[in-house]
Amino acid sequence: MMKFLRKNTKIIIWAVVFSFILWGGYSVGTSFKKEGRVAGEIFGKDISFQEFNSFYRASQIFSITGKTIEDPNILKQHTWQSLILSQEAKRQKIDVSDDEVLAEVFRLLAVQKIENPSPELYRRWVQATLRETPQEFESQIREILRIQKLIQNINQEPLADPPTEEEARQEFLRDEAMITAELMLFVDQNKAQEFYQKVSNASDWKKETEDKQDQVRALTKISLDSLINLWQVEEQKAFELHAHEEGSIIGPLPVGGKYGVFYLKEKKDADEEKFQTEAKEQYLNQLINQMKYQRYVQWAMNLQERANLKDYMPSSELPPSDETTTDKEEETQESTPV
């Protein structure tokens, strides 16, 4: 059941995790005067163990990645992360109605073939499956939906400087233009230059590399994007390389901290007509999504910094458990949605 809930709850966004890691995880407070009394502080506000534990359990059930988080320290980072996002959502007065919580609860139950459960059946299902009360479960769902709304609001804002058609075209060219080549890499630029001066054509290349086949890198139908991102060739140099005639020897070029000499065996040009008739909108949307992602990461990093997290719990320890609710108390509690 826990696996099911992780897979079927709406995914918040991968950027949440990514931005938190980029920012450096979480900072440990330098003052431990409150250690043992509260879990920590965010935005200058004390976070009780009870509140922390509620979000901690939610992080276990509704994992952002959809996979079980085994490392308790990473799980704790996710918990602080969710608390920060929840506090920011409340600051922006983002509300989640009972009807929205109800819809999400019924969605989860329906996939489990539980239709129109009675309050008692619902209570027993939550208790048996999650070992918590309906109120705790619904509170967790409410905060997850609140965080989702916050992130959706950020990502739905239009870009101040949207991508141009030419930028989309360049992305298309990087993907569609390809080369097949052989590459010799040298640590020393002078050695690369000496080799280049010996190979003016394909015949020279074959002669000079006959006894160096273990050093020759074969690049077969790789895109300019791969040349730029994987082989770390400057974008302008990659396009210049592609512009040469087949059979050309090009170099030396900086290649991932070394110097490379290329024998361009074959190349494939991008189909410009395809861009205009089929791919333009796709690449524009792709760039928009990338730019929104980058904007979100920056926003999330700024939020983490503004939160000024102080974690008073040792990294090797989990928070102390809340006092458990007795069965009698559970029976008298009423859940909001069901």
Secondary structure, DSSP 8 states (H G I E B T S, - for coil): -HHHHHHHS----HHHHHHHHHHTS----S--TTBTTBSEEETTEEE-HHHHHHHHHHHHHS-TTSS----HHHHHHHHHHHHHHHHHHHHTT----HHHHHHHHHHHHHHTT--S--HHHHHHHHHHHHSS-HHHHHHHHHHHHHHHHHHHHHHHS--SS---HHHHHHHHHHHH-EEEEEEEEESSHHHHHHHHHH-SSHHHHHHHHGGGGGGEEEEEEEEHHHHHHTS---HHHHHHHHHS-TT-EEEEEEETTEEEEEEEEEEE---HHHIIIIIHHHHHHHHHHHHHHHHHHHHHHHHHHHHT-EE-S-TT----------HHHHHH---S--
